[in-house]
């Protein structure tokens, strides 16, 4: 999982439910889209993608791509720490240069794209305890050397070394799991790595959730402890040496002013290498890696990330046609027809992830930790969330309700039945009734007070003293128009039920660096709820790491024994229904306030084409694949 902010775009569609949204879309097809002679449409999506004619002439240039305000890349080392665990660092920056072992999206379809993966799918044996990974021969480093099993093992050894320093040094880490459960590694030949695990794993989970976050990296260049030091061969990769190498590479990644000049970062196996990076704005330019062995158009264009300080500045660039590929924010959706007349194509879709506002189960301020632990409170909050109202007013109709961790779109076989309809429909009276029936004196328009303390079924709950007021703060990304609108409305609706929410503005990068309980425990009493956006799902959508006790991507340290059991079943059982059972329980238990999914609408100039439609679709999933884009005139 990767943290991401939330930006909305859409069209004035009448969307009354998941079913209604589907009715506005084309029918299903294999591979996620309907391919006619001229365009591709996708179930649940809006707009369409022109199909490039066979034999189209490919022209190269510099393609400008707009970055989301306040979310530019600031980390380059592929071992990504928790504080830098964003899609903006991983998907559209690091992955352009260093490909993960397995590419985990195919347009909008949540599945591994084997053609874009640097290894063949792993083979599992020994009851799911052993897996064999073979690197593909067509991928090479830009210095001409092959991508080998040593390069994969080097990444894993670095992760192990980093985790001994701090569990925050690898965002995918959960104590007791990979690489803690790695018993041994062996290399039968230069292209094959065998991993022997302590316990059996669910192959779908381990491949799609763990190995998609593993990047082979150039061990023949990076395995050194200083800029002037010699490269350490694999025989010398002992724990002490790996710790020194990890510290050196981490220090280099913190030196953002050397990103474009440091020789370390110039050897890549992805389609691009960095040529320019602005330390003030985060703007960057990448040039094609001429030795790239994966699929791409020929010739490839330069890829230029353009930063913006606001949605207004971003949209002005679209109107002036000074940006080639851009996202359209909600404020400017009424102008989408004008944008298309300017000479842009358009496509939008929800990403395969979840939007949410998180509860802080560690915040002792005014006993909020004890309040958040009460299911009735989380249910009451869900009843105060006007999902359909938000879709209509703030998403201009282009969105879909989402009641649990798995969205309705893009389609997934793991969507549980209880997430198809709202288990806690918007109703202020329902929220009030829940509070009254659990010992609260409700003061509509004021602040509720716990009248009946205790842990009985009609009392406030354990740890909540009589006289406790139902008031707390909610920190949100105020530079995000959708989040601002939603949280302002939530606070207003909550006030009608006597829940007094104080809104406090912040921004995405600051929030994920300072308000995650596992990694910023000193700030645990500074926030009760927060909304920075949400997280992307892996193709196998277990919430392992996010909602299990001690998870690496925990935000507010939710903990529930039944959730832990179901999540463990998802990652260790071979039962394909396990993750659906997990999602069904979490839909009921509401570990966070699940929010509707918004279509992420992207536009690109009609002078641009792609060698496959999925290269445009993937923008809606936070990925960019400019190696497929080209100028057609």
Number of C-alpha atoms within 10 A of each C-alpha: 26 22 24 23 24 23 22 27 27 31 22 13 17 15 21 16 18 18 13 14 22 19 13 15 15 16 14 15 12 8 14 22 24 16 18 10 9 11 15 20 24 28 22 28 28 25 19 21 24 20 17 18 11 7 7 11 12 19 17 16 12 16 20 19 19 23 23 23 20 20 20 23 26 19 25 24 20 25 28 23 22 23 22 23 23 28 24 23 21 26 18 21 25 26 24 26 24 26 27 26 24 26 21 24 22 20 24 28 25 22 18 20 14 16 13 20 20 27 25 15 17 18 14 18 13 10 11 20 19 22 21 19 20 20 24 18 13 13 22 22 21 21 13 13 13 19 25 27 23 23 24 22 23 23 20 21 18 23 25 23 22 23 18 12 12 11 20 20 22 23 22 28 24 22 15 10 13 18 18 14 15 18 13 11 15 14 17 10 11 14 19 19 23 20 19 20 21 16 14 19 22 20 20 17 22 18 22 20 24 18 17 19 24 20 23 24 28 27 21 16 15 23 27 21 19 15 14 7 9 13 17 18 12 14 6 12 16 11 14 11 17 23 21 18 23 26 18 17 23 20 12 21 22 14 15 19 14 16 24 19 13 15 12 17 22 19 23 27 32 27 27 30 26 25 18 17 21 15 15 8 14 19 18 21 20 22 17 21 23 14 18 21 19 18 12 18 17 14 16 24 23 21 26 23 21 21 22 20 14 15 21 14 13 23 22 13 16 23 14 10 16 11 20 20 24 24 26 25 23 25 18 15 20 13 14 18 12 12 23 15 9 15 13 22 21 24 24 30 30 27 25 27 25 25 28 25 22 26 27 30 24 23 24 16 16 17 20 26 20 20 24 21 21 16 15 19 19 22 21 24 26 27 24 27 26 20 24 20 16 22 26 17 14 23 28 23 23 30 36 29 27 26 31 31 30 28 28 26 26 20 17 17 11 22 21 22 11 15 22 17 13 18 15 20 19 20 16 20 14 19 26 25 14 18 26 19 14 23 21 26 20 21 15 15 15 15 20 24 22 23 19 20 20 18 14 12 10 16 20 29 23 14 15 21 18 16 14 19 21 21 20 18 18 21 24 25 25 19 17 25 18 23 24 18 14 22 22 16 17 18 19 17 23 24 21 20 25 25 27 22 23 13 18 13 14 17 18 23 22 13 17 21 14 16 24 23 22 19 21 14 14 11 14 22 18 18 24 27 25 27 27 26 22 20 23 21 22 23 23 23 25 28 28 27 19 21 24 25 19 19 21 25 28 22 24 26 24 23 17 15 10 13 23 18 12 25 24 20 20 28 23 19 20 16 12 14 14 20 26 21 20 26 27 22 19 23 24 18 17 22 29 26 20 23 25 23 28 30 28 27 29 24 24 24 20 17 13 19 26 24 21 17 22 21 21 30 31 19 25 22 27 18 22 21 21 25 26 22 27 25 19 15 11
